[in-house]
Amino acid sequence: MDDRAAAGDPTLIAHRGFAGENPENTVAAVERAADRRADWIEVDVMPTADGDVVVVHDAELSGRGERGLTDATGVVWETDTAAVTGAEVLDSGETVPLLAEVLDAVPPAVGVNVELKNPGRWDLRPDEKLAADALADRTAVWRPFVDRVLDATEGRDNDLLFSSFCEGALAAVRELSSLPVAPLVSRSVAAGLAIAREHEAAAIHPPLDAIRGTPFFDAERFGAPDDVGGESIVAAAHDEGRAVNVWTVETWHQADRLAAAGVDGVIADYSTLLRD
């Protein structure tokens, strides 16, 4: 047990390898995050046109304005592996890595949260609790990619957690392995909790403005009666034995207030957010 957990403080999860400090989702980012007391490191994955699993957040290599996330162009899953892994991230000298390369750079004592971002198509159904037929269809969509992700993680000593906004991704993980999963929430707390229950999730990952009892709570978005009857997502998840890890935390004040509200982890852009 790390010092923070022993003291009852939130787990520090490095969002894309502390994206506020490092070139996100790169080998350098995860190495630095591990050196800066991250308990876990969160990374995003999707496939290339060759079917290789790469660590990158944006579908478009040239997205994010004039400079772009990378110096390359094209959609990740429509671009060959050599071109994707040769793309420079945020003018940093670092390039888009394979998932295996990132995992090789993470010390065994540091956990890895793999966010299943996209299986290689545009028609996703995020933030939705699916009916049985739709879930079966979406699970089939995600299964080949998830199988390749699991192959890349096989034999690792790190604790692993697989998260996604898409229920089909989590269902595929649970179908193919016994590894823990966590639904990401962006719109409906009730849907997130329902997904967590169906797939026996170890955790749930809501945004910071879904946390009641903090200055960040957005009652317009997350205060509807159908969202657990107005109950705190923290209380509801804890009643069911699930951890609550909150995204994306950018200031010490946010981390401090979230800790006071009882969250279990903060998915953070900076390494210095938690009080020693």
Secondary structure, 3 states (H helix, E strand, C coil): CCHHHHCCCCEEEEECCCCCCCCCCCHHHHHHHHHCCCCEEEEEEEECCCCCEEECCCCECCCCCCCCCECCCCEHHHCCHHHHHCCEECCCCCECCEHHHHHHHCCCCCEEEEEECCCCCCCCCECCCCCHHHHHHHHHHHHHHHHHHHHHHCCCCCCEEEEECEHHHHHHHHHHCCCCEEEECCCCHHHHHHHHHHCCCCEEECEHHHCCCCCCCCHHHHCCCCCHHHCCHHHHHHHCCCEEEEEEECCHHHHHHHHHCCCCEEEECCCCCCCC
